[in-house]
Amino acid sequence: MLAVAGFKWAFIDTEHGNFDFETVQDICKTAVGSGLCPVVRVADLQYSLIARSLDCGAQGIVFRGWRASSCSRKR
């Protein structure tokens, strides 16, 4: 549906969505098969979550609510 509508990527939210890695892999395979780039938002900045998402077929990773240290310093 997204590809037909002209989108180039599919966003898979594992931070707020209740997806296990098997579901993420199924969505990634379907997205790639439809000509979309699957992008996964991981729940936390942990190597294991990032690596598993990439292993499932994610072609991009979005990190949750991080800020550059210069932006987060108290003034």
Beta strands, then each sheet from edge to edge (+ up, - down):
strand 1: 9-13
strand 2: 37-41
strand 3: 60-62
sheet 1: 1+ 2+ 3+
end
